[in-house]
Amino acid sequence: MPCISLPNPVVPDPPNLLMPIPDFRTYSDQVYSLQTRYPSIQRSTLVLATIGPTVAKLEGQMVFAGNIVLDVWELLDFDTGRILNYSYEIYSSGEKIAWYDPFEHPHIPELAATHPHHKHIQPDIKRNRVPAPGISFEKPNLPYLIEEIERGISPQSSPA
């Protein structure tokens, strides 16, 4: 009997979270594989749900070591491939230590570089804002946020 050699199966690369917002199914695969790709995530309650023909929301939390929690809310439009709105909040032992939002602050020149994206940090977290160069409407933000948490949150973000 002849020996037939089958080619090795091709294992696809994980979806690239640095690319533009893909279709619902691909983004869903990306979101639900985060815990596999980032072992620092101890638990995730993220849920991606459609709320219209091309619009979906992503909501939930990711829990990391050291009692760090990332609270996530995104509104996505898969027709345009964009995040329409978002809120990302980072907690340490129940205390909010940082949050990101796209609320416009044109009167603050220091935020112009990443307008409208910015990060609120301690001290005076409500009014202390810094540019957020890793956040965008055009690409997934979760890898940047997870990597920031894995780095231990930037020093200026630590609670006072």
Secondary structure, DSSP 4 states (H G I P E B T S, - for coil): ----PPPPPPPPPPP-TTSPP--HHHHHHHHHTHHHH-TTEEEE--EEEESSSSEEEEEEEEEEGGGEEEEEEEEEETTTTEEEEEEEEEEETTEEEEEEE----TT-GGGGGGTT-EEEESSSTTT-EEE-TT--SSS--HHHHHHHHHTTS-GGGS--
